[in-house]
Structures are given as C-alpha cells and as structure tokens.
Amino acid sequence: MGVLERSQPTSAKSGASLILCLCWCLILTGADSQETHRVEVNALRIIKRSLTDPYRNLRNWNKGDPCTSNWTGVLCYNRTMNDGYLHVRELYDYSPPPFCCILVCNIKSI
C-alpha cells in the first residue's frame, strides 16, 4: 500500500501537467485559427478585380487572409469580434500621387 500512496501524487502531478499543456496548446492553436469573415474577403477581392494595378502593389491580395497576412492597404481590428472573426477596419492608400487618387476614386465608385 505504501508504494501506491507514493505513486498517486506523482501521477496526479503528471496528469495536471498534461492537462495544463493541452490547454496551453488549445489556446495557441485558437490564436492561429483567426481569420477574416469570408464576406469581407470576397468583397476585397471584388475591389481588387475592379482596380488597375500595373505595379502589382496589391499582389499579396491573392493569397492568405487579409488580416493575418497583412494585405497591402488593409487595416484590421486586432481582435476577433463577437462572431469569432477578424474584421476589416479600413482601407488605406499608401501610394504617392497621382496613383492614390485613382485608387480612392475607384474604391468610392464601387
């Protein structure tokens, strides 16, 4: 009986450590699974298709997620909202004139 009593606290500590480790992994995995709402991603792709981008400034709009991949000109909220998705906060133009004016006019016309 003495042997069983000594092994229980060790196995309890191991079990608690395993649970703590699993919880930490789930938290980290959850942080990586954040994504922008699909409706907003589709809207951004429609905007991109309507623009002329001869210098390929928006080339990173073809892959990844707008918020987690830091798409050029897309500013997102840095946390998920109540629906569990990241959301686009605003579009901004970083181009020098006259290119900025073309981009802003095209976005406003959509």
C-alpha positions, 0 to 999 in steps of 0.5 A, spaced: 500 500 500 505 504 501 508 504 494 501 506 491 500 512 496 507 514 493 505 513 486 498 517 486 501 524 487 506 523 482 501 521 477 496 526 479 502 531 478 503 528 471 496 528 469 495 536 471 501 537 467 498 534 461 492 537 462 495 544 463 499 543 456 493 541 452 490 547 454 496 551 453 496 548 446 488 549 445 489 556 446 495 557 441 492 553 436 485 558 437 490 564 436 492 561 429 485 559 427 483 567 426 481 569 420 477 574 416 469 573 415 469 570 408 464 576 406 469 581 407 474 577 403 470 576 397 468 583 397 476 585 397 477 581 392 471 584 388 475 591 389 481 588 387 478 585 380 475 592 379 482 596 380 488 597 375 494 595 378 500 595 373 505 595 379 502 589 382 502 593 389 496 589 391 499 582 389 499 579 396 491 580 395 491 573 392 493 569 397 492 568 405 487 572 409 487 579 409 488 580 416 493 575 418 497 576 412 497 583 412 494 585 405 497 591 402 492 597 404 488 593 409 487 595 416 484 590 421 481 590 428 486 586 432 481 582 435 476 577 433 469 580 434 463 577 437 462 572 431 469 569 432 472 573 426 477 578 424 474 584 421 476 589 416 477 596 419 479 600 413 482 601 407 488 605 406 492 608 400 499 608 401 501 610 394 504 617 392 500 621 387 497 621 382 496 613 383 492 614 390 487 618 387 485 613 382 485 608 387 480 612 392 476 614 386 475 607 384 474 604 391 468 610 392 465 608 385 464 601 387 
